[in-house]
Amino acid sequence: MQTPTYADIHNRYRELTTRTARQDNADGFLETHHIVDIARSLFLSSLLWMALAIIVYTVYSMVAGAR
């Protein structure tokens, strides 16, 4: 049984030891995970839920106050 030399191991696992062209041109974390868009959506969603809660509370107060 032959023992592989360092050159053979290096050639076989080149993608583990060096960066490939795909990795050099890859987008950053924020470009691939649209965190800013998600945070903006959560913020707008919470504003809409607060507006709905205020409207429901106002209508409930008016209906309860009329009785």
ABEGO torsion letter per residue (X at the ends): XBBBBAAAAAAAAAAAABBBAAAAABBBAAAABBAAAAAAAAAAAAAAAAAAAAAAAAAAAAAAAAX
